[in-house]
Amino acid sequence: MAEHREAGELPLIYLNNAATSWPKPPEVLTEVARCLQTPFFERGRSTTAGATDYPSAARDALADLLHAEEPGHFIFTGSATDSLNLLIHGFVKKEKAPFHAITTELEHNSVLRPLHTLEGEGRLSLSMVPFQDGYVTLHEIKKAIRPETRLVVMTHGSNVLGSLQNVRPVAEYCASNEIFLIVDGAQTAGQIPINLSEIPAGAFVFTGHKALFGLPGIGGFYLQDPETVASTRQGGTGTDSHTPAHPQDMPQKFEAGTPNYPGIASLLAGIRFIEHQGQDAITNKCRSLAALFTSELKKSPEIILYTPAPDLPVISFNIGGLDNDEAGYILANAYNIVTRTGLHCAPLVHDRIDGGKGCVRVSFSHFTTPTECRTAAEAVREVAEGAGR
Amino acid sequence: MRVVKSVQSKVCVDGSLMKEYMLDEPLTPAFLLFLRLFGTVREYPHMKRPYFSFEQEYFISIKGFSGDTSVEVRYKKEFADLTADYFYLLLYYYREGGTAKMQEIVSSIREKMKTRLPAPERPVH
């Protein structure tokens, strides 16, 4: 008789990388430790010789990775949510309210909630563009456009469906119609090749702790034209300190207070890791993992797959006869597989795909192995089979 | 069967509170039979580990594995104050053989619930 092994004794298979990537590259851990071992390089203040100017180095690295022209237009924040709040509220502060804004059913609450809050305050009116087969088209966005439309906020990649949105034509349309477009790249930055010089979006938002392999607590955005958004935070910048008005130079305009140096150091090391591995290699490896996983799940009729061919390594499903929460519980406690269950902070997507009940999501990273992928797929199929008997 | 400790808690998507309890002895088929007196028990004996769930509408839901010493208990947001001790009571009256007393407690809680529910949703018993 085979020895029974508790889930905790099985090797951990972490498949929640769309929330936070794990593990981090060793280089990231080393760089964070190095950052903390010496006094921080602080702009405009005395510092120790040889200290790394992490913010500047990370802005340069981001500009190289994302092919952006102005490293100084990268702003560091606490997260993608923080960035979206800063941009949306900052744009509303600058723009003559009320105006019309457009967003999509694919969005995360980090987009939906700031917009709904402002709508509730009478600062803007809001239109919601539907998705079809996981994608939002320029055609649908154009149908929602009004003469007073000034803002469009849309995701670059769905955190539930793994669908990569074709943002370039939307960006071109918005740019030529004086509409400010914010692209939420939380799921795409570091995951796929991105060329911001070819996407004329007003702003592109990223987070550090997902595919960029940084720590939680570091995110940011790239802003094409600093004049389009007002700063919503004021404080110390280490520059122009005698002036009561907050500096309007970039990046100080949007960065008040002490930067998250360890977080920025982790981001820098994460980007260097991506460049060393090759962005294309990471993208292709993760896509092949997603293809392997979905092909396995398609073999079980009890599994309802919402992402039969995802562009990003994000796969959502349910198992007939089980709540998503139960499926996640069994995978965690019987197989030591970490997934994510529930609504994934994107409630409108679930209204369309699963009646608002939520689903199980698995998401891969460069560190996920094909063996882990196969083992996890077999586990999901086994649970589905067990639920059906 | 007793609770040794409450391991962790979190707020779920629907606002309900989830707590994981460590028990002093494994969950038995006899305890699942006892649970059936108060709600719906679903068992999946053909899983890698024998999974079960218990659902008592408006009260609590339980997830776990038969033979395991930990369970996940979810308290519905609307009645969390009325059902905070409910899992402990289930264990106590299972241990002490007080099915009738437990059913009295259920009735008492349901009466209190009725005052909070809109008429069509009131539990029938």
Interface residues (C-beta under 8 A of the other chain):
Chain A: A7 D325 E326 Y329 I330 N333 A334 Y335 G342 L343 G358 A379 E382 V383 E385 G386 A387 R389
Chain B: C12 V13 Y44 H46 M47 K48 R49 Y51 S53 K63 F65 D68 E72
